Amino acid sequence: MTGTLPSGAPPSAAFVFPGQGAQYPAMTSRLVLESQRYGAHLQAASAALEPHTEVQLLDLIVAGDERIGRPGLAEPALFAVQYALARTLQEFGLAPCAVLGHGLGEFAAAVAAGALPLGHAAPLVAGFGTVSCERFAALAARAPAGVPQTPFYSSARGRRLSGELLDGGYWIELRTSPERFEPALADLLLLEEPATVVEIGPRPMLSALIEALGDGRAVCLPVCRSLDAPAAALYEVLERVGLGRKGDDPITRIVLDAVAEVLAEPGAPIGLDAALRNDLGFDSVMLMRLKFRLEQRIPEVGKIALRDMLEYLVTPGVVADFLRLQLAAAPALP
Protein backbone atom coordinates (compact mmCIF):
# COMPACT_ATOMS: atom_id res chain seq x y z
CA MET A 1 0.00 0.00 0.00
CA THR A 2 1.44 3.38 -0.93
CA GLY A 3 -1.36 5.80 -0.07
CA THR A 4 -1.02 8.94 2.03
CA LEU A 5 -1.63 9.12 5.73
CA PRO A 6 -5.17 9.74 6.95
CA SER A 7 -5.95 13.43 7.41
CA GLY A 8 -5.15 14.63 10.91
CA ALA A 9 -3.35 11.42 11.91
CA PRO A 10 -0.32 12.06 14.14
CA PRO A 11 3.06 10.91 12.79
CA SER A 12 3.59 7.30 13.79
CA ALA A 13 5.93 4.67 12.38
CA ALA A 14 6.95 1.17 13.36
CA PHE A 15 10.42 0.04 12.27
CA VAL A 16 10.59 -3.47 10.79
CA PHE A 17 13.98 -4.98 9.91
CA PRO A 18 14.27 -7.87 7.39
CA GLY A 19 16.62 -10.77 7.97
CA GLN A 20 19.13 -12.77 5.97
CA GLY A 21 18.59 -12.59 2.20
CA ALA A 22 18.00 -8.86 1.89
CA GLN A 23 21.69 -8.13 1.25
CA TYR A 24 23.30 -7.78 -2.18
CA PRO A 25 26.57 -6.36 -3.56
CA ALA A 26 26.71 -2.54 -3.63
CA MET A 27 23.59 -2.24 -1.47
CA THR A 28 23.00 1.43 -0.53
CA SER A 29 26.25 2.47 -2.25
CA ARG A 30 24.41 5.41 -3.84
CA LEU A 31 23.16 6.49 -0.44
CA VAL A 32 26.76 6.48 0.82
CA LEU A 33 27.76 8.83 -1.99
CA GLU A 34 24.76 11.16 -1.67
CA SER A 35 24.25 11.30 2.09
CA GLN A 36 27.15 12.17 4.38
CA ARG A 37 24.94 11.45 7.37
CA TYR A 38 24.14 7.92 6.22
CA GLY A 39 27.74 7.31 5.18
CA ALA A 40 28.99 8.34 8.64
CA HIS A 41 26.64 5.89 10.37
CA LEU A 42 27.60 3.08 7.98
CA GLN A 43 31.24 3.83 8.70
CA ALA A 44 30.59 3.62 12.45
CA ALA A 45 28.93 0.23 12.07
CA SER A 46 31.69 -0.99 9.77
CA ALA A 47 34.34 0.07 12.30
CA ALA A 48 32.52 -1.73 15.14
CA LEU A 49 32.34 -4.91 13.06
CA GLU A 50 35.86 -4.83 11.60
CA PRO A 51 37.57 -6.66 14.52
CA HIS A 52 35.17 -9.54 13.93
CA THR A 53 34.98 -9.52 10.11
CA GLU A 54 38.63 -8.54 9.44
CA VAL A 55 37.47 -6.35 6.53
CA GLN A 56 36.02 -2.88 6.17
CA LEU A 57 32.45 -3.60 5.14
CA LEU A 58 31.95 -0.01 3.98
CA ASP A 59 34.70 -0.45 1.40
CA LEU A 60 33.20 -3.72 0.15
CA ILE A 61 29.75 -2.15 -0.16
CA VAL A 62 30.94 0.89 -2.10
CA ALA A 63 33.05 -1.31 -4.38
CA GLY A 64 30.16 -3.67 -5.08
CA ASP A 65 32.33 -6.57 -3.91
CA GLU A 66 30.68 -9.97 -4.40
CA ARG A 67 32.13 -11.18 -1.08
CA ILE A 68 29.25 -9.36 0.64
CA GLY A 69 27.14 -12.43 -0.09
CA ARG A 70 29.47 -14.89 1.64
CA PRO A 71 28.63 -16.43 5.03
CA GLY A 72 30.40 -14.46 7.72
CA LEU A 73 30.10 -11.18 5.79
CA ALA A 74 26.49 -11.17 4.61
CA GLU A 75 25.06 -10.99 8.14
CA PRO A 76 27.33 -8.17 9.41
CA ALA A 77 26.91 -6.19 6.17
CA LEU A 78 23.12 -6.36 6.38
CA PHE A 79 23.19 -5.34 10.04
CA ALA A 80 25.50 -2.40 9.25
CA VAL A 81 23.13 -1.12 6.57
CA GLN A 82 20.08 -1.51 8.81
CA TYR A 83 21.84 0.26 11.69
CA ALA A 84 22.87 3.16 9.45
CA LEU A 85 19.41 3.55 7.90
CA ALA A 86 17.67 3.53 11.29
CA ARG A 87 20.13 5.96 12.87
CA THR A 88 19.78 8.34 9.93
CA LEU A 89 15.99 8.37 10.19
CA GLN A 90 16.17 8.76 13.97
CA GLU A 91 18.52 11.73 13.64
CA PHE A 92 16.00 13.38 11.37
CA GLY A 93 13.40 13.05 14.14
CA LEU A 94 11.63 9.82 13.22
CA ALA A 95 11.45 7.85 16.47
CA PRO A 96 9.86 4.41 16.08
CA CYS A 97 6.64 3.69 17.95
CA ALA A 98 7.61 -0.01 17.92
CA VAL A 99 10.32 -2.25 16.45
CA LEU A 100 10.39 -5.79 15.06
CA GLY A 101 13.18 -7.74 13.41
CA HIS A 102 13.06 -10.86 11.25
CA GLY A 103 15.76 -13.23 12.56
CA LEU A 104 19.06 -11.39 12.21
CA GLY A 105 17.09 -8.13 11.94
CA GLU A 106 16.36 -8.38 15.67
CA PHE A 107 19.85 -7.11 16.45
CA ALA A 108 19.27 -3.87 14.54
CA ALA A 109 15.82 -3.62 16.14
CA ALA A 110 17.37 -3.98 19.61
CA VAL A 111 19.93 -1.26 18.89
CA ALA A 112 17.22 1.06 17.56
CA ALA A 113 15.17 0.39 20.71
CA GLY A 114 18.07 1.32 23.00
CA ALA A 115 18.46 -2.19 24.43
CA LEU A 116 21.79 -3.20 22.83
CA PRO A 117 24.82 -0.93 22.21
CA LEU A 118 26.41 -1.08 18.77
CA GLY A 119 29.73 -2.33 20.14
CA HIS A 120 28.06 -5.27 21.90
CA ALA A 121 25.83 -6.08 18.94
CA ALA A 122 28.82 -6.42 16.60
CA PRO A 123 30.27 -9.74 17.89
CA LEU A 124 26.81 -11.28 18.18
CA VAL A 125 25.96 -10.36 14.59
CA ALA A 126 29.33 -11.55 13.27
CA GLY A 127 28.90 -14.91 15.01
CA PHE A 128 25.18 -15.40 14.53
CA GLY A 129 25.30 -17.85 11.65
CA THR A 130 28.95 -18.84 11.51
CA VAL A 131 30.04 -20.24 14.89
CA SER A 132 28.99 -23.27 16.99
CA CYS A 133 26.17 -23.00 19.55
CA GLU A 134 28.82 -23.19 22.32
CA ARG A 135 30.90 -20.33 20.82
CA PHE A 136 27.81 -18.19 20.27
CA ALA A 137 26.70 -18.85 23.86
CA ALA A 138 30.05 -17.54 25.08
CA LEU A 139 29.64 -14.39 22.97
CA ALA A 140 26.07 -13.92 24.18
CA ALA A 141 27.12 -14.27 27.82
CA ARG A 142 29.29 -11.16 27.43
CA ALA A 143 26.46 -9.03 26.04
CA PRO A 144 24.87 -6.62 28.52
CA ALA A 145 21.24 -7.19 29.47
CA GLY A 146 19.00 -4.37 28.32
CA VAL A 147 15.32 -3.48 28.44
CA PRO A 148 13.99 -1.94 25.19
CA GLN A 149 12.99 1.70 25.53
CA THR A 150 10.57 1.24 22.63
CA PRO A 151 7.84 -1.44 22.34
CA PHE A 152 9.78 -4.48 21.15
CA TYR A 153 8.12 -7.30 19.23
CA SER A 154 10.06 -10.55 19.24
CA SER A 155 10.34 -12.92 16.29
CA ALA A 156 11.80 -15.46 18.72
CA ARG A 157 8.68 -15.41 20.92
CA GLY A 158 6.05 -14.28 18.45
CA ARG A 159 4.73 -11.42 20.59
CA ARG A 160 5.46 -8.11 22.26
CA LEU A 161 7.94 -8.29 25.14
CA SER A 162 6.69 -6.87 28.42
CA GLY A 163 9.60 -5.62 30.51
CA GLU A 164 11.64 -8.70 29.55
CA LEU A 165 15.41 -8.41 29.30
CA LEU A 166 17.31 -8.83 26.09
CA ASP A 167 20.24 -10.74 27.56
CA GLY A 168 22.53 -13.59 26.58
CA GLY A 169 19.79 -16.13 27.09
CA TYR A 170 17.48 -14.21 24.76
CA TRP A 171 20.04 -14.09 21.93
CA ILE A 172 20.64 -17.85 22.26
CA GLU A 173 16.87 -18.34 22.11
CA LEU A 174 16.71 -16.23 18.95
CA ARG A 175 19.28 -18.43 17.27
CA THR A 176 17.84 -21.77 18.34
CA SER A 177 14.05 -21.19 18.42
CA PRO A 178 11.66 -21.57 15.47
CA GLU A 179 10.94 -18.31 13.67
CA ARG A 180 7.73 -16.62 14.88
CA PHE A 181 7.93 -13.43 12.88
CA GLU A 182 4.44 -13.51 11.41
CA PRO A 183 2.54 -13.70 14.75
CA ALA A 184 4.83 -10.99 16.14
CA LEU A 185 4.00 -8.75 13.18
CA ALA A 186 0.28 -9.43 13.56
CA ASP A 187 0.58 -8.56 17.25
CA LEU A 188 2.35 -5.29 16.42
CA LEU A 189 -0.23 -4.23 13.86
CA LEU A 190 -3.08 -5.05 16.22
CA LEU A 191 -1.74 -3.53 19.44
CA GLU A 192 0.18 -0.50 18.14
CA GLU A 193 -2.06 0.37 15.18
CA PRO A 194 0.78 2.24 13.48
CA ALA A 195 -0.16 4.67 10.76
CA THR A 196 3.04 3.69 8.96
CA VAL A 197 5.35 0.70 8.93
CA VAL A 198 8.84 1.51 7.65
CA GLU A 199 10.80 -1.45 6.31
CA ILE A 200 14.42 -0.74 7.10
CA GLY A 201 16.64 -2.70 4.77
CA PRO A 202 18.50 -2.41 1.46
CA ARG A 203 15.50 -3.61 -0.59
CA PRO A 204 11.85 -4.55 0.04
CA MET A 205 11.47 -8.02 1.51
CA LEU A 206 8.56 -7.85 3.95
CA SER A 207 6.23 -5.29 2.39
CA ALA A 208 3.83 -7.81 0.85
CA LEU A 209 3.43 -9.64 4.16
CA ILE A 210 2.97 -6.37 6.06
CA GLU A 211 0.30 -5.25 3.62
CA ALA A 212 -1.51 -8.57 3.82
CA LEU A 213 -1.54 -8.75 7.62
CA GLY A 214 -2.29 -5.04 7.94
CA ASP A 215 -5.35 -5.39 5.72
CA GLY A 216 -4.94 -1.82 4.48
CA ARG A 217 -4.78 -0.25 7.93
CA ALA A 218 -1.14 0.88 7.71
CA VAL A 219 0.97 2.53 5.03
CA CYS A 220 4.00 0.35 4.26
CA LEU A 221 7.13 2.30 3.28
CA PRO A 222 10.36 0.52 2.38
CA VAL A 223 13.21 2.99 2.88
CA CYS A 224 14.96 1.53 -0.18
CA ARG A 225 12.28 0.83 -2.75
CA SER A 226 14.86 -0.02 -5.43
CA LEU A 227 18.34 -1.54 -5.64
CA ASP A 228 19.84 1.90 -6.28
CA ALA A 229 17.89 4.06 -3.87
CA PRO A 230 18.98 7.74 -3.78
CA ALA A 231 19.21 9.98 -0.72
CA ALA A 232 15.87 11.44 -1.71
CA ALA A 233 14.29 8.13 -0.64
CA LEU A 234 15.10 8.99 2.98
CA TYR A 235 13.41 12.36 2.68
CA GLU A 236 10.36 10.81 1.07
CA VAL A 237 9.89 8.57 4.10
CA LEU A 238 10.16 11.56 6.43
CA GLU A 239 7.63 13.51 4.40
CA ARG A 240 5.17 10.62 4.25
CA VAL A 241 5.15 10.18 8.03
CA GLY A 242 4.47 13.86 8.62
CA LEU A 243 7.98 15.16 9.30
CA GLY A 244 8.48 16.64 5.86
CA ARG A 245 7.99 20.13 4.50
CA LYS A 246 4.84 22.03 3.65
CA GLY A 247 4.65 24.49 0.79
CA ASP A 248 3.03 27.30 2.76
CA ASP A 249 5.55 27.70 5.61
CA PRO A 250 8.00 30.66 5.59
CA ILE A 251 11.20 28.63 5.18
CA THR A 252 9.89 26.71 2.19
CA ARG A 253 8.57 29.91 0.65
CA ILE A 254 12.01 31.53 0.96
CA VAL A 255 13.67 28.53 -0.69
CA LEU A 256 11.19 28.45 -3.58
CA ASP A 257 11.60 32.17 -4.19
CA ALA A 258 15.40 31.90 -4.07
CA VAL A 259 15.37 29.00 -6.55
CA ALA A 260 13.18 31.01 -8.92
CA GLU A 261 15.53 33.99 -8.67
CA VAL A 262 18.59 31.89 -9.46
CA LEU A 263 16.72 30.61 -12.50
CA ALA A 264 16.04 34.25 -13.44
CA GLU A 265 12.33 33.48 -13.30
CA PRO A 266 11.04 35.39 -10.24
CA GLY A 267 7.58 34.26 -9.23
CA ALA A 268 7.74 31.11 -11.36
CA PRO A 269 5.93 28.11 -9.85
CA ILE A 270 8.60 25.71 -8.59
CA GLY A 271 7.67 22.25 -7.36
CA LEU A 272 8.84 21.14 -3.92
CA ASP A 273 10.08 17.87 -5.38
CA ALA A 274 11.66 19.22 -8.56
CA ALA A 275 15.23 17.90 -8.83
CA LEU A 276 17.55 20.90 -8.74
CA ARG A 277 20.07 19.37 -11.15
CA ASN A 278 18.02 17.16 -13.44
CA ASP A 279 14.67 19.00 -13.58
CA LEU A 280 15.76 22.61 -13.06
CA GLY A 281 19.21 22.47 -14.66
CA PHE A 282 21.21 23.74 -11.69
CA ASP A 283 24.99 23.60 -12.09
CA SER A 284 27.69 24.24 -9.47
CA VAL A 285 27.61 28.01 -9.92
CA MET A 286 23.83 28.14 -9.55
CA LEU A 287 24.01 26.06 -6.38
CA MET A 288 26.52 28.52 -4.91
CA ARG A 289 24.22 31.42 -5.81
CA LEU A 290 21.34 29.64 -4.09
CA LYS A 291 23.43 29.15 -0.94
CA PHE A 292 24.38 32.85 -0.90
CA ARG A 293 20.76 33.97 -1.28
CA LEU A 294 19.61 31.69 1.53
CA GLU A 295 22.33 32.99 3.87
CA GLN A 296 21.17 36.53 3.13
CA ARG A 297 17.47 35.81 3.64
CA ILE A 298 17.82 33.64 6.74
CA PRO A 299 20.69 35.23 8.68
CA GLU A 300 19.86 33.13 11.74
CA VAL A 301 21.50 30.09 10.13
CA GLY A 302 24.82 31.93 9.81
CA LYS A 303 27.42 30.98 7.24
CA ILE A 304 26.50 27.64 5.68
CA ALA A 305 29.38 25.24 4.99
CA LEU A 306 28.85 23.87 1.50
CA ARG A 307 30.08 20.41 2.53
CA ASP A 308 27.29 20.28 5.14
CA MET A 309 24.69 21.28 2.59
CA LEU A 310 25.75 19.11 -0.34
CA GLU A 311 23.63 16.06 0.46
CA TYR A 312 20.54 18.26 0.75
CA LEU A 313 20.91 19.96 -2.62
CA VAL A 314 18.38 17.55 -4.11
CA THR A 315 15.05 19.39 -4.33
CA PRO A 316 13.71 22.69 -2.90
CA GLY A 317 11.79 20.72 -0.28
CA VAL A 318 14.91 18.91 0.90
CA VAL A 319 16.85 22.21 1.05
CA ALA A 320 14.07 23.58 3.27
CA ASP A 321 14.43 20.53 5.53
CA PHE A 322 18.16 21.26 5.82
CA LEU A 323 17.53 24.88 6.80
CA ARG A 324 15.09 23.81 9.52
CA LEU A 325 17.71 21.48 10.94
CA GLN A 326 20.26 24.30 10.90
CA LEU A 327 17.86 26.67 12.64
CA ALA A 328 17.05 24.07 15.29
CA ALA A 329 20.75 23.64 16.03
CA ALA A 330 21.62 27.36 15.96
CA PRO A 331 22.36 28.99 19.34
CA ALA A 332 19.68 31.30 20.64
CA LEU A 333 20.32 34.99 20.15
CA PRO A 334 20.82 37.05 23.36
Secondary structure, 3 states (H helix, E strand, C coil): CCCCCCCCCCCCEEEEECCCCCCCCCCCHHHHHHCHHHHHHHHHHHHHHHHHHCCCHHHHHHHCCHHHHCCCCHHHHHHHHHHHHHHHHHHCCCCCCEEEECCCHHHHHHHHCCCCCHHHHHHHHHHCCCCCHHHHHHHHHCCCCECCCCCEEECCCCEECCCCCECHHHHHHHHHCCCCHHHHHHHHHHHHCCCEEEECCCCCCCHHHHHHHHCCCCEEEECCCCCCCCCHHHHHHHHHCCCCCCCCCHHHHHHHHHHHHHCCCCCCCCCCCCCCCCCCCCCHHHHHHHHHHHHHHCHHHCCCCHHHHHHHCCCHHHHHHHHHHHHHHCCCCC
